Amino acid sequence: DKQLWHLVNSHYQEQDALERKGCGGGEGAALTEPQSPNTQKQYEMKGWVGKHPVRSLQDVKSRYWCVLDRGKLMLYQNGRWDKPPKYTFDLLLCSVREPSKQTERFTFQLISPASSITLQAENFTAMNKWMTVIQNVSSKLLDSQMVRGGGGEDAVLQKAHLKEVEGNDVCADCGSARPEWASISLGVLICIDCSGVHRSLGVHVSRVRSLNLDIWEESLMTLMTALGNAKANSIFLARNQGPLFGNADSLDEREKWIRTKYVDKAFLPTLECAPGTTGPQLHAVIRKQDLLGVLSLIAHGADVNFRLQDGESALHAAAGSGQVAAVESLLSAKANPDTTNKGVTALFAAARRGHLETVNSLLRAKANPARSKKGPSGTPLAGAKAGGHRDVV
């Protein structure tokens, strides 16, 4: 934003004038070594880089003055300080690495959940300096974020337990070790590279959260620990005859694999019911408390708001029996939280039976706590009191 680049401009312009002299364009212009403070841990840096593909670091179109300051990395095309940076990256959400295939010397990749950029340093020493400082800044920002609002000791233990679920030691899509992101609508842990592709699919397909940066509700932890990568892949890769993971070396191949898996749904198991009966079948698997069956039918496009002849919806059935993981799955698939069955909402059904976690899940989905067709005695609050569930009240 303009306020930020004006601030950085005033901070650096005077001391950078001599360094940048002779670098204003034209063939053979001098390049400066990246500068950073002489401290044990470096958190600021500036210097010239090229944006891949790079014809020459002297080429005006591919040359950027790169400033790493206050947790952000900003790229100014050809050192033009009179304009906002061409690119700005918040390093809290970024990682850095060498490209898996080095097509150019001294290149490094900056990866965020939304995009990726390949930059080229002047030499090997400069490349290592950039990568080290970016890693230092990312780690520092992450540590401070976890201290401010990581959810407490219980949340840390829960997330540690989540990583122990079968298959969760690697990314569900590419097999990279120690995934730190999750798709809470698909029930899988993923790496930061795959998380960027998942975000591009849209929240109607995949809702992405960070294990380290986000505070997780208990109901989501219940869902994620009940599923996990191995179980979810048994659905999304049920008919896959090839490798379990996609090609992680190519961003295009990675995106193609993830779209084939979750958008095209090319590997889903064969339906065990007629296509027009997925609504009733969804009720059947909920009565059996079969969470994988719920996930499979939702993936096949079952109508999550389908009602049986008696008016009961799948959400009513799951909420009334306290199946919080199924409730979360249905809500992620756009089940109506305020649907009624003979005047009774799913929230009322959960409150009446004392299913506190399910009640909280429905309230977060904006279920109306006052909605009822039975008057004041039919509100969820009244139902919880009548059932003697003071913890819900």
Protein Blocks (a to p, Z undefined) as FASTA:
>chain_A
ZZlmmmmmmmmmmmmmmmmgopagcehiacddddddddfbdcbdcddddddddfbfklmk
lgccdddeehiacddehhiakbccfbdcdfklgccdddfbdfbghiacdddfkbccdddd
fblmlmmmmmmmmmmmmmmmmmmmmmmmnnpjmlmmmmmmmmmpghilpcfklopahiab
dcfknopacdfklmmmmmmnopkloccddfklpccdfklmmmmmmnojmlmmmmmmmmac
bdfbdcfkbmklmmmmmmmmmmnommbccdfbdfklmmmmmmmmmmnopaklmmmmmmno
pafkbccfkopafklmmmmnopaklmmmmmmnopafkbceehiafklmmmmnopaklmmm
mmmnopafkbccebjmlgmklmmmmnopaklZZ
